[in-house]
Structure formats: structure tokens, C-alpha cells
Amino acid sequence: MQRYFLELMYKGAHYSGFQVQDNAPTVQAEVEKAFKTLQRQAVILTGSSRTDTGVHARQNFFHFDYDAPLHPQFLYKINAILPRDIVIKNVYPVPPEAHCRFDALSRSYRYYVYRQKDPFLEDRAYYFPFSVDIDRMQEAAAVIKTYTDFTSFSKRNTQAKTFICTILESEWRQEKDLLVYYIKANRFLRGMVRGITGTMLQVGRGKLTIDGFRKVIEAKDCRQADFAVPGHGLFLEEVAYPASLKMIPFKAAT
């Protein structure tokens, strides 16, 4: 039985998240359906990083086990079957013990904010037409790196067994007309990036001090955080794996 990692990107606007759900369209359900159509055999996909309703990904991964040859034009054919807002970028044969979730070294996200009305950004960034103190928000972003317990930034209905995360990078960046929050960590909790972003925007507006921001974190109570920012401003940017996996893309037969 061969195990594969499936690398994909997608716009999340039309999906109720990444992981399969009953009676709701999801990215996983679409990929599993396309795979069955192409290969005439079903597989169950395991995801690396769950994204919520409306959240996009420039890179995410599934893994699956399959005991028959993949179609020689696998990438071309499966992308022809999939909806236009989901793209399979690569498929990688990996060792049987490889796990796309547990072997990941880090994940990185960007949250995009724009403050002047722009119809070309409305489905992929958060319109926030208020003055903000970017220096204060940058200070709050630095504070994030001094903590490891992010209970306050985890939504309640979660299956997480621990709320401990190691933050590797956290900063605000100005990219042309966009204000972008970038965060990289070994793992994330459900709603974590949106909770952090929304709460930092309150710091930027002067509605919360840096000391108040620390108190939100230390309270370990999600009712203290602001999760109001919408999912469509959030992008999963990268999932990083150790070089030892030797992820060489599947080569079509010639």
C-alpha cells in the first residue's frame, strides 16, 4: 500500500471549511469525489490543517493510502474534474508512516485587512475602515511570541487536548494598500488566528491597551478575545515538512 501526500490550494468562499461534514460542501468532500470519479475507487483523506468556513489556502495537504497505480495524467485529470476554486498542485509518494498533520514542522497564515473600499478585495480581505495605530499593533504582535498558552484564542467547540503552541513569527506588514498580519507556529487552535487578529485590531483602535492585551491572553478565557473578523480575510500560506520526507512529486508514466 503506497501512501501519498496531496498538495492543494483553494478559495474557501463556497465551502463550510476544509474537513468533511454532513450536509455541507467542504474541500475534502470535493477532492474525495473527484478522486473516486477519476480512479474509480474511493479513498479517505486525512488533512494536515483544518480551515474554517470561508478561509482560503495557498498551500495545504491531505494524505491517503492507495494500492493501485495513479492515473498517468493524474494532476491534469483530477484538476479537470474539480471545481475551479480547488487546485491540486502536486502529489508525492511518501513512506507509509508519514503523516501530513503530525509530521508538519510549522504552519503559517496571513490575515489581510484593507481600509479603503475596493470591490476587488471584498472576498479575500477584511474591510476595516478605521484609523489604527500600527506601532501598537506591532507591539501586540511581539507580545504574542512571549506566550505559549493560547486558550483565550481557541473557540470553545474544539477537540484540542492542549492549548500550548510555539509561535515562531508574528508581525504586521504593510503590502501596498493592505495591512497584513503574518504568523507562523508549530500548530494552531480552532479560530486562533482570527481571534488574535481581531483582538489586535482593538489594540490598534485604542480600545485595548497592551497591558489589556496581555490580560486577555492570561485570562485563558475565549470570551475575552475578539473573534469577529471574517474568515475570508485569512489565508493558510504554507505547511512545512522536514527534508527527511524527501517529497519528490509523482511522475506521470511516459
N, C-alpha and C positions, 0 to 999 in steps of 0.2 A: 504494500500500500504506500503510495507516494503522497507526501504532504506538500502543499503549495501555499505560498503567501500571495495574496491577490492585492495589488496596489490600485487604488481608485481615487477619483476626485468627483465632487458633486456639488450642485447647488441644492440647498436644503429647503427652499421655499415651499415645495409641494409635498413635503414628507413630514410625517409625525416622528421624526428622529431617525436614528441610524439602525437601531435594533428592531427586529421583527416584533409586531404587535398584532393582536386580534382586531380585525375590522378597522384597520388604519393603514394607509400606504407608508411604507418605510423603504429606506435604501436597501437594507438586507433582503427584504421580500422581492424587490425588483431584480436584484442580482441573482438570487436563487432561482427565480422564474426564468430569467434569461439563460442561465447555465443549463437548466433542465431542457429548455427548448433547443439549445444547440447540441448538447451531449446526449440527449435522450435518457438521462439518468439524473436523479436528484442528489444534491449534496446539502449538508447543513453547514453553514458558515459560522465561524467564530470571529467576532470583531475585536480589534485592538483598542479602540477608543470610542465610546458611545457619545454621540452628539444628540442634542435635544432638537425639538421641533424648530424648523427654520434655520438651523445652524448649517453653515457650509463647511466644506473641507477641500483644501488643495492637495492634501495627501492623507489617506487613511488606509487601513489594511484589514483584510479578512485572512483567515487560513482555513483550509479544508483538506480532507483526505480523499484520494481518488485512485481507484485500482485499474483504470483503463487509460489508454492514450488520450491526450487532449487533441482536439481538432487541430490539424496543422496550421489553419488560419484562425486560431483561437481568438486573438485580440481583435482582429478585423470583424470576425463574425459576431462575437458577443457584443461589441460596440454597435453593430448594426441593429441588433435586437433591442438593446437597452434604450430607455428614454433619452432624449437629447441632453438632459441635465445630469446624467451619470455617465462617467467615462472610466473604463478600465485602462490603466496606464501600463501595467506590466504584470506578469505572473512569474513567480520564482519557485523552482523546486528547492525545498529545504529539507534538513534532516527530520526524521519522524518525531523527535522530541521537541522541535522548535514550536514556540507558542507566540502568536503575534501580539498578545496582550502582556503576558508575563515576561517576555524577553525584551520588551521595549525599554530602552535606557532613558528616554525622555519624550515628552510631547511639547510642542509649542503652539501657542494661539496668538492671534491678533484680533483686537476689537476695534472697529472703525467708527469714528464719530465725525460728522460734518455739521457745521454751524450756519451755513448759508444754504438756502433752499436750492436743491439741484435734483431734477427729475431722474437723472441717470444714476443717482446713488441711493434712491429711496428703498431699493430692495436688497442692498448689500452694505449699508452703513446706517447708523443711528442719527437721525436729525435732532440735534440738541442746540436750539438757537439761544443760548445763554452765554454771558461772559463768564470765563473761568480763569482761575489763577493756575497756569500750567506749572509754575515753580512749586506750588503747594502740592499739586498732584504728583509731580516728580518725587517730592519728598515722601509722600504716602507710598508711592511705588517702591521706594528704597526700604521703607519700614516693613513692607511685605516680606522682604528677604531675611528679616531678623526673627521670623516666626516659623514654626513648623506645624502647629495645631490649627487647622482651618475649619473647625466645627461651625463657626459663625457663618462661613461662606458655603455651607453644604445644605441643600434643600432637605426637608425632613424625610420625604418618602425615598430613602436611599437604602441600598443593600451593603453599603460600605461597612467594613469591620473595623477600620481605623480611619481617623481624620488627619493623620500625620502625612505631610507632603514636604518634599525638599524643593524649594524654589531656587532655580539656577540663574534665572534672569527675570528682571521686572523693571520696565521703564516705559515712559511715554515718548512717542516720536512724532515729529511734525513731517508729514509726507504730502507736499504741495498743499492742497486745501483741506486735507484730512488730518485729524488728530487720532493717533493710533496707539493703543495700549498693547505692548508686547510682553508676553510672559511665557517662560519655559520652566518646566518642572519634571520631576520623575514620574508624577502621577497627578491626577486632578479628581476632585469630587464633583458630584452632580450639581450643576449650576454655579460652580466655584468662580469661573472667570467672569460671568455676568454679575455675580454678587460683589466681587472685588471692584469691577469697573464701575458699577452703579454707585457704590459707596464712595469711591474716589472722586466721582463727579460731584458728589455732595461736598466733599472737601474743596474741590475747585470752585464751587459756588459760594463758599464761605458758610455753608450751613453746618459744617462739621470741622472741628479743629483736628490737628494732627494728634493731639492727646486723646481727643474723642474717637479718632480712628483707631488708635491703639486699644481703647476701651472696648470698641466693637469686637475686635479680634479676641481680646482676652475674656470677653463675656461668654464665649463659646455657646452663643445663642443666635440662631439664624434670624430671629425676629429683630435683631439689632441691625442687620445688613439691608442694603437696598438692592433687590433683585429685579427692579422694574425695567432695566434696559432690555430691548427686544433681541430675540435670537438671530435675526437676520443681519446684525452687525458683526457677528462672531464667525471667525474662520479658524478651523484647525489647519495649521500650516505644515507641520512636519511631525512624523513619528520616527525616532531614530533607533537603530538597532546596532548591536555590536558587530564589528568587522568579521568576527569569527563565524558568523552565519553564512558568509560568502554568498550573498544574494545575487546570483547570476540569472538574468532574465531567461525565461523559456524561449528556446529557439524553434521556430517552425520547421517542420520537415521539408526537405527540398527534393 
